[in-house]
């Protein structure tokens, strides 16, 4: 006779518990401080980055939020480990 696992079996509950433990363990204490949203209309802190997009009109030139005043812009800061 073949045995089948019932959806509410202890085996399935153990897997779910293991997933939860791994998820909680992945939340390190060295996480950066939470982000504080800025009010609409507030100027972003000033910084300068080199435009690395070769298709951009400002490719290889420094750009900053101040160079985009009066325009709609989005800034993405990617991070990989």
Rosetta blueprint (number, residue, H / E / L):
1 X L
2 X L
3 X L
4 X L
5 X L
6 X L
7 X L
8 X L
9 X L
10 X H
11 X H
12 X H
13 X H
14 X H
15 X H
16 X H
17 X H
18 X H
19 X H
20 X H
21 X H
22 X H
23 X H
24 X H
25 X H
26 X L
27 X L
28 X L
29 X L
30 X L
31 X L
32 X L
33 X L
34 X L
35 X L
36 X L
37 X L
38 X L
39 X L
40 X L
41 X L
42 X L
43 X L
44 X L
45 X L
46 X L
47 X L
48 X E
49 X E
50 X E
51 X L
52 X L
53 X L
54 X L
55 X L
56 X L
57 X L
58 X L
59 X L
60 X L
61 X L
62 X E
63 X E
64 X E
65 X H
66 X H
67 X H
68 X H
69 X L
70 X L
71 X L
72 X L
73 X L
74 X L
75 X L
76 X L
77 X L
78 X L
79 X L
80 X L
81 X L
